[in-house]
Each structure stands twice: as C-alpha cells, then as structure tokens.
Amino acid sequence: MRKPQIDYAAVFRALPGMVALLTPELVYVDVNDDFVRLTRRTREQLLGRYIFDVFPENPHDSAAAGMRETRESMLRAVATGERDTMAVLRYDIEDPERPGHWREHFWSPVNAPVLGTDGKVTLLVHRVEEVTELIRARGGPGGDSRARVLEAELYTRARELQEVNERLRKAHAREREVALALQEALLPAPRPLDGHQAAVRYRPAVGALNVCGDWYDLVDLPGDRLAVAVGDVVGHGLAAACVMGQLRSALSAATRVADGPARALEALGLYARSVDGAESTTAATAFIDWEEHTLTYSSAGHLPPALLHPDGTVSFLDRATDPPLGASLEHTVRPEATSPFDAGATLVLYTDGLIERRTEDIDTGLARLADALTRHCHAGPDDLADALLAELLPATGNADDTALVVIRL
C-alpha cells in the first residue's frame, strides 16, 4: 500500500482546540484555525508578535495573575525541556471590536517544548482549552446540579495539577541552589590583571538555572602574556554544567603547558573523547603577548573573537577555525593564526547566546556585534561589556546562556 503524503501544516491548522507555536522568546510563529476563531484575532495580528503584547493583562483587575502564571509556565517549559500543565486560570481578553472592554475568560493551558537535534528547545507548543462556559454553567436552566459536577471535576483537576506543579517548583528550587553553588565554583570572578583591564560577564538563559554549558577563563602565562578562552557545551542544566567544569579545567591546565592555543585545543580534544556529553563542544582561545603586541588564536568550531581597533573599526579573528571537539574520530592538528594589535585595542570573546537568533543568518548577528563595538569604542571593558549585553540580548530575555570576556590590549 502506498504511504499517503501528509500535509502536516494542514493537519496543524485543522487540530481541534486552540493551539499555537511560539519561539523560546514567546513570539508567535503559527496558530491553528481554532486559535484564530476563538481569540477573534487574525493571523497578521498574531504572527511575529510577543504573546503578551497581543494579549496583555486586564488593567482593571488588580488581582489578575494570569499573565505572570502563564509566562512562568512557558519559561519553565523552555528552561527544563519538559511539559508544563497549568491549573485552570482566569485570563481576560480585550474585545477586538470594543477597545477597552474586557471579556472574562477561563482557560486550561498546557505548554510543551519541541526539542531540536542539539537538545535545545526550538519551539513551544501552547495548547489552550477554554472552560469559561463550564465555570458559568451554574447560571443556566437546570445548571445548578450540572455545575456542581463540573465544578467538582475542575476543582479536583486543578488541585492535582497544583500539587504536581508545586513539587516541580520545589525540585527546581533545590536544583537552582545547587546550580548557584556550582556556578560560583566553576566560574569565579577573575583576579585583577597586572596593569591590564578586563571584564567578564555570564548571563543564564531566561528561566534557566544560573549555570549551563558556557564558560570563560583567563590564565596568566610566563612573561607579559595572558591566555583567554570561552567555550560552549551543548545542552542546559546541571549535566551540561558538569561537562563544562571538566572541559574548562582541562583547557586551563593544557594552556599552562602548551606552546600555543592550537596545541592546547588539541589536548582538550583528546581529553573530551573520554567525557560523556562533551561531543560538539565549541571553544576559542587566544594568547595575548603585550610585549610583542600580538594575538595568537585558535578556534574549535566557535564564533570568531572580535578585535576592536582604537579607530573604532572591527575585525574578526577567523583565520584559524576547525570543527568542534569530538567532530572527528581521528586526532588532527588544529590551525593557529597570529594577528598584531595596537595599544588601546580591545579583544572580545563571547558565546553564541550574545549574537545568534534562530530566524537570522549568523552574519547578521556578527554585523550587529561589530556595530555595537564601533559605537562604544571609547568605553572601558566594564562599560563595554554592560553595553553589549544591554543592546544585543533580546528585550524579552535571552533564550541561550551567554559568556562574555572583554580585555583592553
């Protein structure tokens, strides 16, 4: 029998009940027909917009908590990669035909993450069942007995969901406490550099634990030299953080004995083969020699470091890039390149959370970074780091964790 061709887009549109697809930043990318019909919004009014810009909370209800609870549930699903089922809640919607007039609504929402091949959340399925009429059932003819049954069912379901979610919140809180301690141990603030200025920043993904798979490191080398590195382990949570800690320590040790960044990354690649979860990790490291005014660098599949020149121009150090760790089954010699710098230049290393957006080409993000660096070329490392985070991370919060190192050369 010939296998039928399935139009999954048509299937999605025809799904019964209200279903929407959102990005991890909670922006609508698609909605089914029932969602359009029951919310009385057009696709043009929904797609590409932040969910709470389309459906703000009723400003006339001082006790309203629907938006906060819905946002927390969605961000929990994005952070944990697990489905989050909400208890029945009230969330009023403004009548599109009567601006300023809000209709009372009760909903039963479920938020389910869709994972990509890299294990990261790529989409959020937001399914909503409207139960307004059930809540109002007491008001109709003969509705009293029917309403009691319905209310009992809804109450029982809501209590069960609340208990489950409360257990999940407590477990998440315990994991967060562990993560905070782990972050402090794995990503300590760097000690002052002799006569040099540097700034480091770490921002976890929105709703995530305070430590994930990104890292930074600064290592003093003999002479007036310094090694700086950033890396990114695939995944989130404590498992990724533990892998990160092992790789960061291994690279830090290799850097102290290797004769250059390429050899340090070669040693890290060999070590990564023995670490579960280390495959596809990216890393970039640069050796700074202030006496020779040179940067020697190498990259294992990582985004290129940016060099901000004193005149405000920006160049990316992209002449020594190789595949990520574990991408090859055989040991290979990694490339290395050297670039001169002028006194007063600034070196910036970062992870993908700073510039990557799922709907954009990577060159767009690099151009945005270069523009921000040029506009803030006279800022010191601390001010520049804060400006980059403020301007480049999404206003709704970053979907991926971000590590950033800024060094005045």
C-alpha positions as CSV (number, residue, x, y, z in Angstrom):
1,M,0.0,0.0,0.0
2,R,1.3,3.4,-1.0
3,K,2.1,5.6,2.0
4,P,0.0,8.7,1.9
5,Q,1.6,12.1,1.7
6,I,0.7,14.0,4.8
7,D,0.4,17.8,4.8
8,Y,1.5,18.5,8.4
9,A,0.8,22.2,8.0
10,A,-2.8,21.4,7.1
11,V,-3.1,18.9,9.9
12,F,-1.9,21.6,12.4
13,R,-4.4,24.2,11.1
14,A,-7.2,21.6,11.5
15,L,-6.4,20.5,15.0
16,P,-9.4,20.8,17.3
17,G,-8.9,23.2,20.1
18,M,-6.7,26.2,20.4
19,V,-3.0,25.5,19.6
20,A,-0.2,28.0,19.0
21,L,3.5,27.6,18.2
22,L,5.9,30.1,19.8
23,T,9.6,30.7,19.9
24,P,11.5,30.3,23.2
25,E,11.3,34.1,23.4
26,L,7.5,33.7,23.4
27,V,6.8,35.1,19.9
28,Y,4.0,33.6,17.8
29,V,5.2,31.7,14.7
30,D,2.0,29.8,13.9
31,V,-1.6,29.3,15.2
32,N,-4.3,26.9,14.1
33,D,-7.7,27.8,12.8
34,D,-9.5,27.4,16.2
35,F,-7.0,29.7,17.8
36,V,-7.8,32.4,15.3
37,R,-11.5,31.9,15.5
38,L,-11.8,31.7,19.3
39,T,-9.5,34.6,20.1
40,R,-11.1,36.7,17.3
41,R,-7.6,37.8,16.1
42,T,-6.3,37.5,12.6
43,R,-3.0,35.7,11.8
44,E,-1.5,39.1,10.9
45,Q,-2.3,40.3,14.4
46,L,-0.6,37.3,16.0
47,L,2.4,36.0,14.0
48,G,5.7,37.6,14.7
49,R,4.5,39.3,17.9
50,Y,5.3,38.7,21.6
51,I,2.4,36.8,23.2
52,F,1.8,39.4,26.0
53,D,1.8,42.3,23.6
54,V,-1.1,40.7,21.8
55,F,-2.9,39.6,25.0
56,P,-1.9,42.0,27.8
57,E,-3.5,41.5,31.2
58,N,-6.7,43.2,32.2
59,P,-5.6,46.6,33.7
60,H,-8.9,46.9,35.5
61,D,-8.4,43.7,37.5
62,S,-5.9,44.5,40.4
63,A,-5.8,40.8,41.4
64,A,-5.1,39.5,37.9
65,A,-2.2,37.0,37.9
66,G,-2.9,35.1,34.6
67,M,-0.1,36.7,32.7
68,R,2.5,36.1,35.4
69,E,1.5,32.4,35.8
70,T,1.3,31.8,32.1
71,R,4.7,33.4,31.5
72,E,6.3,31.4,34.3
73,S,4.8,28.1,33.0
74,M,6.1,28.8,29.5
75,L,9.6,29.8,30.6
76,R,9.7,26.7,32.9
77,A,9.0,24.5,29.8
78,V,11.7,26.3,27.8
79,A,14.2,26.0,30.7
80,T,13.6,22.4,31.6
81,G,12.6,21.0,28.2
82,E,9.6,19.3,29.9
83,R,5.9,19.8,29.5
84,D,4.2,22.1,32.0
85,T,0.5,21.7,32.7
86,M,-1.3,24.6,34.3
87,A,-4.3,24.6,36.6
88,V,-7.4,26.4,35.4
89,L,-6.9,30.1,35.5
90,R,-8.7,33.3,34.7
91,Y,-7.2,35.4,31.9
92,D,-9.5,38.1,30.4
93,I,-9.2,39.2,26.8
94,E,-9.9,42.6,25.3
95,D,-12.7,42.6,22.8
96,P,-11.1,43.5,19.4
97,E,-14.4,45.2,18.4
98,R,-14.7,47.2,21.6
99,P,-11.3,48.5,22.7
100,G,-11.1,49.0,26.4
101,H,-13.8,46.3,27.1
102,W,-12.5,43.1,28.6
103,R,-14.3,39.7,28.4
104,E,-14.0,37.3,31.2
105,H,-12.4,34.0,30.2
106,F,-11.2,30.9,32.0
107,W,-8.6,28.6,30.4
108,S,-6.9,25.3,30.9
109,P,-3.4,25.6,29.3
110,V,-0.6,23.2,28.6
111,N,2.9,24.2,27.4
112,A,5.0,21.6,25.7
113,P,8.6,22.1,24.4
114,V,9.8,20.9,21.0
115,L,13.5,19.9,21.1
116,G,16.0,20.3,18.2
117,T,18.7,17.8,17.3
118,D,21.0,19.6,19.7
119,G,18.7,19.1,22.6
120,K,17.7,22.7,22.9
121,V,14.1,23.9,22.8
122,T,13.3,25.3,19.3
123,L,9.6,25.8,19.7
124,L,6.9,25.9,22.4
125,V,3.5,24.3,21.8
126,H,0.9,26.3,23.6
127,R,-2.4,24.4,23.8
128,V,-5.4,26.1,25.5
129,E,-8.8,24.8,26.3
130,E,-11.4,27.4,27.1
131,V,-13.6,26.4,30.0
132,T,-15.4,29.7,30.5
133,E,-18.9,28.2,29.8
134,L,-18.2,25.3,32.3
135,I,-17.4,27.8,35.0
136,R,-20.5,29.8,34.2
137,A,-22.7,26.7,34.0
138,R,-24.4,27.4,37.3
139,G,-26.3,30.3,35.7
140,G,-28.3,28.3,33.1
141,P,-31.6,26.5,33.4
142,G,-31.1,23.3,35.4
143,G,-27.5,24.4,35.6
144,D,-27.1,24.1,39.4
145,S,-26.7,20.3,39.5
146,R,-24.7,20.1,36.3
147,A,-22.5,22.9,37.6
148,R,-21.8,21.1,40.8
149,V,-20.5,18.1,38.9
150,L,-18.4,20.2,36.6
151,E,-17.0,22.4,39.4
152,A,-16.1,19.3,41.3
153,E,-14.2,17.8,38.3
154,L,-12.5,21.1,37.6
155,Y,-11.6,21.6,41.3
156,T,-10.1,18.1,41.5
157,R,-8.1,18.5,38.4
158,A,-6.9,21.9,39.4
159,R,-5.8,20.7,42.8
160,E,-4.0,17.7,41.3
161,L,-2.2,20.0,38.8
162,Q,-1.3,22.5,41.5
163,E,0.2,19.8,43.7
164,V,2.3,18.4,40.8
165,N,3.5,21.8,39.8
166,E,4.3,22.7,43.4
167,R,6.5,19.5,43.7
168,L,8.2,20.5,40.4
169,R,8.8,24.1,41.6
170,K,10.4,22.8,44.9
171,A,12.6,20.4,42.9
172,H,13.5,23.2,40.5
173,A,14.4,25.4,43.5
174,R,16.6,22.8,45.0
175,E,18.4,22.3,41.7
176,R,18.8,26.0,41.4
177,E,20.5,26.2,44.8
178,V,22.9,23.5,43.6
179,A,23.5,25.3,40.4
180,L,24.3,28.6,42.1
181,A,27.0,26.9,44.2
182,L,28.3,25.1,41.1
183,Q,28.4,28.4,39.2
184,E,30.4,30.1,41.9
185,A,32.9,27.2,41.9
186,L,33.2,26.9,38.2
187,L,33.1,30.5,37.0
188,P,34.8,32.5,39.7
189,A,35.4,36.2,39.1
190,P,38.9,36.7,37.6
191,R,41.5,38.2,39.8
192,P,42.9,41.6,38.8
193,L,45.4,41.5,35.9
194,D,48.7,43.3,36.4
195,G,48.4,46.6,34.7
196,H,45.6,45.4,32.3
197,Q,41.8,45.9,32.3
198,A,39.4,43.1,31.8
199,A,35.7,42.4,32.3
200,V,33.8,39.1,32.3
201,R,30.0,38.5,32.2
202,Y,27.8,35.5,32.4
203,R,24.0,35.6,31.7
204,P,21.9,32.4,32.0
205,A,19.1,31.7,29.6
206,V,15.7,33.1,30.6
207,G,14.0,30.9,33.2
208,A,17.0,28.5,33.3
209,L,19.3,27.6,36.1
210,N,22.1,30.0,36.8
211,V,24.7,27.8,35.2
212,C,24.6,25.9,32.0
213,G,27.2,24.9,29.4
214,D,29.0,28.2,28.6
215,W,32.3,29.1,30.3
216,Y,35.2,31.6,30.2
217,D,38.7,31.5,31.6
218,L,41.8,33.7,31.9
219,V,45.2,32.2,32.6
220,D,48.4,34.0,33.4
221,L,51.3,32.9,31.3
222,P,55.1,33.5,31.7
223,G,56.2,36.9,30.7
224,D,53.7,39.7,30.0
225,R,51.3,37.2,28.5
226,L,47.7,36.1,29.1
227,A,45.6,33.3,27.7
228,V,41.8,33.9,27.4
229,A,39.2,31.4,26.4
230,V,35.5,30.8,26.0
231,G,33.6,27.6,25.4
232,D,30.1,26.2,24.9
233,V,28.8,22.8,25.8
234,V,25.7,21.5,24.1
235,G,22.7,21.4,26.4
236,H,21.5,23.0,29.6
237,G,21.2,22.3,33.3
238,L,23.5,20.5,35.7
239,A,24.6,17.8,33.3
240,A,25.9,20.4,30.9
241,A,27.5,22.4,33.8
242,C,29.4,19.3,35.0
243,V,30.8,18.7,31.5
244,M,31.7,22.4,31.3
245,G,33.6,22.2,34.5
246,Q,35.7,19.3,33.4
247,L,36.5,20.9,30.0
248,R,37.3,24.3,31.4
249,S,39.7,22.8,34.0
250,A,41.3,20.6,31.3
251,L,41.8,23.5,28.9
252,S,43.1,25.7,31.7
253,A,45.7,23.0,32.6
254,A,46.7,22.4,28.9
255,T,47.1,26.2,28.3
256,R,49.8,26.3,31.0
257,V,52.0,23.7,29.4
258,A,51.1,24.1,25.6
259,D,53.3,26.1,23.3
260,G,50.3,27.8,21.8
261,P,46.5,27.9,21.6
262,A,46.2,25.2,18.9
263,R,48.2,22.7,20.9
264,A,46.0,23.5,24.0
265,L,42.8,22.8,22.0
266,E,44.4,19.6,20.6
267,A,44.9,18.3,24.2
268,L,41.4,19.4,25.1
269,G,40.0,17.5,22.1
270,L,41.8,14.3,23.2
271,Y,40.5,14.7,26.7
272,A,36.9,15.4,25.5
273,R,36.7,11.9,24.0
274,S,36.6,10.4,27.4
275,V,33.9,12.8,28.7
276,D,30.3,11.8,28.1
277,G,28.3,14.8,26.8
278,A,31.4,16.7,25.5
279,E,30.9,16.0,21.9
280,S,30.2,19.0,19.7
281,T,31.5,21.4,22.3
282,T,33.0,24.6,20.8
283,A,35.8,26.6,22.2
284,A,38.1,29.5,21.2
285,T,41.3,30.6,22.9
286,A,43.8,33.4,22.3
287,F,47.2,34.0,23.8
288,I,47.9,37.8,24.3
289,D,51.5,39.0,24.2
290,W,51.7,42.6,25.3
291,E,55.4,42.9,24.7
292,E,55.1,41.8,21.0
293,H,51.7,43.3,20.6
294,T,50.3,40.1,19.0
295,L,47.3,37.8,19.4
296,T,47.8,34.1,18.7
297,Y,44.5,32.3,18.5
298,S,42.7,29.1,17.5
299,S,39.1,28.0,17.4
300,A,37.3,24.7,17.7
301,G,34.1,25.4,15.8
302,H,33.5,28.6,17.9
303,L,32.4,32.0,16.8
304,P,35.4,34.2,15.9
305,P,36.8,36.6,18.6
306,A,36.3,40.3,17.7
307,L,39.2,42.8,17.7
308,L,38.1,46.4,18.2
309,H,40.8,48.7,16.9
310,P,41.5,52.1,18.5
311,D,39.9,53.9,15.5
312,G,36.6,52.1,16.0
313,T,36.9,49.6,13.2
314,V,36.3,45.9,14.0
315,S,37.9,42.7,12.6
316,F,37.0,39.1,13.4
317,L,39.8,36.6,14.1
318,D,38.6,33.9,11.7
319,R,41.7,32.5,10.1
320,A,42.2,29.5,12.4
321,T,38.8,27.8,12.7
322,D,38.4,24.0,12.9
323,P,35.5,21.7,13.7
324,P,34.1,21.4,17.3
325,L,35.5,18.9,19.8
326,G,34.7,15.3,19.0
327,A,33.6,16.1,15.5
328,S,36.4,13.9,14.1
329,L,37.2,10.3,15.1
330,E,40.9,10.8,14.4
331,H,43.3,13.2,16.0
332,T,44.1,16.2,13.8
333,V,46.5,19.2,14.1
334,R,44.4,22.3,14.7
335,P,45.2,25.6,12.9
336,E,46.6,28.6,14.6
337,A,47.0,32.3,13.4
338,T,48.6,35.4,14.7
339,S,47.4,39.0,14.4
340,P,49.1,42.2,15.5
341,F,47.3,44.8,17.7
342,D,47.8,48.4,18.6
343,A,47.8,49.6,22.1
344,G,44.3,50.6,23.2
345,A,42.6,48.0,21.1
346,T,40.0,45.7,22.7
347,L,39.6,41.9,22.4
348,V,36.1,40.4,22.8
349,L,35.4,36.7,23.2
350,Y,31.8,35.6,23.5
351,T,29.4,32.6,23.2
352,D,26.5,32.3,20.7
353,G,23.8,33.5,23.1
354,L,25.1,37.1,22.5
355,I,24.5,37.2,18.8
356,E,22.6,34.2,17.4
357,R,18.9,34.4,16.6
358,R,17.0,31.4,15.2
359,T,15.4,33.5,12.5
360,E,18.7,35.2,11.3
361,D,21.8,34.3,9.4
362,I,24.9,34.3,11.6
363,D,26.4,37.2,9.6
364,T,23.6,39.4,10.7
365,G,24.5,38.8,14.4
366,L,28.2,39.4,13.7
367,A,27.3,42.7,12.0
368,R,25.2,43.7,14.9
369,L,28.1,43.0,17.3
370,A,30.5,44.9,15.2
371,D,28.2,47.9,15.0
372,A,27.7,47.9,18.8
373,L,31.5,47.7,19.3
374,T,32.1,50.7,17.0
375,R,29.5,52.8,18.7
376,H,31.1,52.1,22.2
377,C,34.7,52.0,21.1
378,H,35.8,54.5,23.7
379,A,34.2,52.7,26.6
380,G,36.3,50.7,29.2
381,P,35.9,46.9,29.4
382,D,33.2,47.0,32.2
383,D,31.1,49.6,30.5
384,L,31.5,48.0,27.1
385,A,30.5,44.6,28.5
386,D,27.4,46.0,30.0
387,A,26.5,47.9,26.8
388,L,26.9,44.8,24.7
389,L,24.6,42.8,26.9
390,A,22.0,45.6,27.1
391,E,21.9,46.1,23.4
392,L,22.4,42.6,21.9
393,L,20.4,40.4,24.2
394,P,16.7,40.2,23.3
395,A,14.4,42.5,25.3
396,T,12.3,39.5,26.3
397,G,15.3,37.7,27.7
398,N,18.0,35.5,26.1
399,A,17.0,32.1,25.1
400,D,20.5,30.8,25.4
401,D,23.1,31.4,28.1
402,T,25.9,33.9,27.3
403,A,29.5,34.2,28.4
404,L,31.5,37.3,27.5
405,V,35.1,38.4,28.0
406,V,36.3,41.9,27.2
407,I,40.1,42.8,27.5
408,R,41.7,46.2,26.8
409,L,45.0,45.5,25.0
